[in-house]
Amino acid sequence: MHTLTLADLDRMGRSSGFRYRLPALSAASDALCVLEGRVEQRRLRPGVTLALSDVIAHQPFEATSESPPVFSAILMLEGRAGARLGGQAELGLCRGAGATVLAGAAPMTALHPAGQRMRSLNVSLDAPADLDDPLITTLLHGARRFGRTQLRGWQAPGHLASAADQLLSGTWHGAMHALLCEGVGLQLLATALGAPAPEASPDLRVSARDRRMLRRVIDCLQASPAADHRLEDLARLACMSPSSLRLKFQQEHQCSVFAWLREHRLQLACEQLRQGCSVQQAAHFVGYRHATNFATAFRVRYGVAPSQLR
């Protein structure tokens, strides 16, 4: 497993104009370990780049590009992250969520919490003049017709998630890996370029007031992660009906209320284990009554037993 420091990330991001920072630390050493795992960038064809990432984040970090690619397609297979483009609201990404970023000149920032495993793919396109594929160029021109910055989420279809998971499994090497990268990368690109713009009904539109109310729910879940939360109680806190809370939370965070809570609980458990707590202590701290259930959820989420993380 490779260790990536802040200096390593800056070196990797220099070619694409990204800079990195650790918001939790006012002054961080360039030698501080931020990530462990595998990051790979591969040029699929002129103007088309695929980035693969399978890492464990030890520090929360942000990556900002003042001149991002003209178009990016992001697929989150595991973990949680956020994306912000210009003055738009932050888009939350969790397992199985995709994002389309049509950036133009707006700065783009990606936000990554610590204490989690993150597995993702990112296909980016350079300016149309640099593309050597008339079909992709035509689709990109179609996506840019609206003439404004766009950051929107979508749910990955099962066949794409399965193919991406196979690519990140590390089973294939050499020419077979290269061929699979191109196939899955183009599949992700086609899905993102073809994903229809969300024409949400009024009930699904999330207003500024809705976001404040959803923030109440997040604050409640963060303050009492081990509590036995009920959708009805959280809906009353948000001044919404349970169905509205379910729909608007999904629209805003690209996952359900309780998927968000499960992710948060497992991240907290990671922190407890790293601080030396036993598996049973970590399980009870985040609301699991039985350590065996916690161990199963942890292994599914991170790919290792909680005892190994200790």
N, C-alpha and C positions, 0 to 999 in steps of 0.2 A: 504494500500500500504506500503510495507516494505522499509525502508531506508537502503542502503548498503554503508558503509564507506570504506576507503582504507584498514583499518584493517580487516573489514569483508571479503573483496575480497581476501586479503592475506591468511586469515584463510581457506576460501573455496578452494583456489588454492593449498594449501600446500600438500594435498594428491596426487594431480596430477602433482606436480612440477612446477606450474605456479607462477610467481611473477608479480606484478602489479606496474605501475608507472604512474604519471600524467605529461606528457611532457610539458604542459603549465605552470607548477609551479615548480620552482627550489627546494622549500621546502614546503611540504604539511603535514598538520596535519593528523594523523591516523583517527581522528574523522570527517574529512571533508566528507560531503555527495557526493558520486560519482554517485550513481544510486538510483532510486526508482522503485520498482516493484517486480517481482517474478522470482527467480532463483531456479531451482530444479534439482537435480541429482538423477538418479535412475539406479540401477544395474539390467539390463534386464536378464542376465544369466552370468555364469563365463566368465570373460574377455571382456564383452560387457557392456558399460555404455552409458546411454542417458542423455544429459543435455538439459533442457528446459529453455528458457529465454524470459521474456516479461518485458522490463525495459525502463525507460526514463533516458537518460544519461545527467547529469548536468555538468560533467567535461569530457573533452577528456581524454581517458586513453589507455594504451597499456598493453597487457598481453603477457609475454614471457615465454616459457618453454624450458629449456635447454635439457630436455629429454622427448619430446612429445610422445604421444601414437604412436604405430607402424602405425596405420591407423586411419584417422578421416574422417567423412562425415559431411559437414556443409550445412545447408539449411537456407537461409535468407528469411523470410516471409515479413519482413518490416524493413525499415531502411537501413543504409549503413555502411559498414565496409571494412577493408582491411586485407589481410593476406600476410605474407612474410615468406619464408622458406629458410634458409641458404642464399646463394647469389643470389637466384632467384629474378626476378622483382616482385613488389607488385601486387597481384591479387585483383581487386576491386569486392566487392559483394554488390548487391542491391536487391530490391524486386524480389523474384522468382528465384534468382540465387543460384546455389549449388557449392560446392567446394570439391574436393577430395585431401586429404593430405596424402601422403605416405612418412613419415618423416624419418625413420631410426634414425640416430644420429644427424641430423641437427637441430639447434634451430628453433623454430617456434614463430612468433610474430603476434598477432592480434591487429589491430588498430581500435579504435572506436571514431568517432567524437562526439562532445557534441550537445545538443539541439535537440535531436531526440528520437523517440520511436523505439526500436529495438526488434523484435520478431524473434527468431531463434531456431533451433534444431541442436544438435551436437551428433553424435554417434561415439564413439571411441572404438578401439580394442586394447587389450593388446597383448603381444608377443604370437605367435602361441602356445607355450607350456602351456600358461595359459587359452587357449580357450578349452571349453568342447563341441565343436560342429564340427563334421568332415566336414560338408558342408561349414560352414563359413571358417574353416581352409583351405580347398581346394581352395576356392575363393580368400582368402588372399594370399596364395602361388602363385596363378596365377597373382595377381596384383603386387607381388614383384619380378616376374621373371626378370623384366627389370634391377634390381640391381642398381637403382639410385634414388635420391630424386625426388619427383614429387609433384607439386602443380598445379592443373589445375581446371578450372571452367567448369560448364555445366548448362544448363537451366532445372529447375525442371518441370516435366510433370504436367499437370493440376490435375490429380487424387492425386498425392503426395502432392501438395501444399494445396489442399482442405482438405485432411486427417490431415495434420499437423496443418492447421488453426483450425480445429475442436478440435484437441488435446489441443491447446493453449487457446481455448475459455474459459476454466474453467467450462464447462457444466457438465463434468463427474467427479465423486469422488469415493474414496475407490477402491474396486475391479474392477469396470468398468474403472476407470482412469488407473489403473495398466495394465489392459488388453489392453487398447487403446495405452498406452505407448509402450508396447512390439510390437504390430502390426505395428504402424507407424514407430517405431525405426527400425524394421527389413525391412520395406518397403524402408526407406531411405538408409539403408545399402545396400540392393540389387540394388537400383538405382545407388548408387555411385560405387559399385564394378562392375556393368555391364555397366557403362557409357563408351563408346568407347573413346580411346585416340584420341585427335583432330588431324586429318590428314589434316591440313589446306593447301589450295592451296597457291602458292606463293603470290597471291594478298591479302591473309588474314594474312600472317605472318607479325608480327609487329617488325620492326627492331629498333635498338637504335636511329636512326635518326627519325623514325616514332614517337617514344615515346617523343622525344624532340619537334616535331611538335604538337603532341597531348597535350603536356604541355602548349604550346602557347594557344591552344583553352581553356583549363581549366583556365589559367591565365586571359584570356579575359572574360570568363563567371563570374569568381570571382570578377574581377574589375568592371564589369558593370552588375550586376545581374538583374536590372530592364529594361535593354535595350531590344529592339525588335530584337533579334538575328535571322539571317537567315542562313540556312545551307550553302548556296552558299558563303556567306561572310566568314563564319568560315572555309570553305574548302580552300578559297584563302589564309587565314591566315596560314593554315597548309600546304600550297603548295601541296594540293591533289585535286582530283576530289571529288564532293559531295558524290558519291557512295563509293569511297575509304575511305573517312572520316567516313562515316556511318558504314562501315564494320569494320574498324580498331579500331574505338572508342568502338564498341560493343565487339570486341575481347579483348581489353585491360581492359575495365571497366565493362563488363557484363551487360551493359545497353546502351540505346541510348543517343545521345548528349542531347536531350531535356528532357529525363527522369532524367538525371544527373542534368540539370539546374533546373527542377522543384523541385527535392529533395533539392538542395542547397538553392533555394528561400524559401522553407518552413522552413528550418533550420534557416536561417537568420531571418525570421519572428518570429520564436520562441524566438530568442534572443531579438528582439525588444519588444515583448509582455512582456517578463520577466523584461525588463528595464522600463516598465510602459507606453509604447506607446499604443494608442488606436488601435482597430482592423482596422479601416480605415487607420490610419497612417502606421501600419505594412504592410497592403496590398499594399499601394502605394509605400512604400519603396522597395518592392521586385518585383514591376512591374505589379501588378494586378490593372486593372482600376476600377473594381467593387468589393466592399468589400464582396458582397454576393457570388461571384464566389470564392473569396479567402477563405471565411468561409467554403464553401462546400469542396474545395480541402483540407483544413486543417483538417476538421472533418474526411474525408475519410482516410487521412494519419495518424493522431494521435488518432483518436477515441474519441476526445473531441472537443467542440467548442472553437475557439480562445479566446472568452470572459472568458471561464473557466480557461484558462492558466494564464490570467492576474490576 
